[in-house]
Structure formats: C-alpha cells, structure tokens
Amino acid sequence: MTVMNYLLAILLPPLSIVFAGRPFLGVIIFFIWLPALFFSGGLTHPMFVLLAWFIIFQGRESRARD
C-alpha cells in the first residue's frame, strides 16, 4: 500500500495525504494545490509531491516506532 501511495503522490498529492491518514491536512493542501497548479502552470507541483512524500514517510516512521 505504501508504494502505491508514493506513486499516487506524483499525480494527486492531496489525495495521497488523505490516504496517509491526514484527511484534514489533505483538504487544506487541496485548496492550496489547485490554484497554485493553475496560476504557476504546474511549476509548484513538485513542491507538493515532496510534501506528500514527507508526510507518507513520517506516518510510516511513526507507525514503525509504535
């Protein structure tokens, strides 16, 4: 499931954040990501992909410690 979530983060970072267990943050990121995607012409998309990867990794690490 984690590999699929990393791949989903490339296409739809907010949805990937929701699947990582952070639904509230995913909704907030969606409302920031959508206008940023259109106004910048896609130049900000890699920033959101990295954010999603970081949140997925952080969630995986916290579950491994428990």
N, C-alpha and C positions, 0 to 999 in steps of 0.2 A: 504494500500500500504506500510506503514511503517513496519508493522510486516513482510511482505514478503521480504522487503529489508534487515531486520535484519537476516532472515533465509538465504537469498542469500549470505550475508556476510560470513557465515560459510563455504560455498562451494567455492565461487568465489569472494573474497574481491575486486579486481579491478573493476569487473562489477557492484558490489554493489555501489562503489564510483561513478561510471558513472551515475547510476540511482539516486543517491543522489543529482545530479546537479553539479558535479565537473568533467566534462569529461577530461579536460587536466590533472588533478591530477590522474585520473583513468588510463590514458595511461602511465604516468610516473611510477605509482605504479606497473602496469602490467610488465613493463620491469625490475623492481627490484624484483618483487614477483616470476616470473617464474624461473630465475636462482637460487634464494635463496631457492625455493622449492626443486629443484633437487639437489643442492650442499649440503644442510643441511639434506636431507632426510625427509623433512616435519617438522623439528623442529622449523622453523621460521614462520610457518603458523599461529599459534595463535597470534603472534605479528601483522600480517596483518589483522586478524579478529578483534582484538581490535582497530586497526587504523580505519578500516571501520566503526565499531560501533560508534566510537567517531565522525567521520565525519557525519554519519547519524544523531546522536543526536544533534550535533552542528547545522546542517541545519534545523532540526525540531525546535530547540530553537530560531533560528534567524527568522524563519517564524512566530513563535508564538508572538514574540515581535513586528513584523510589523503590 
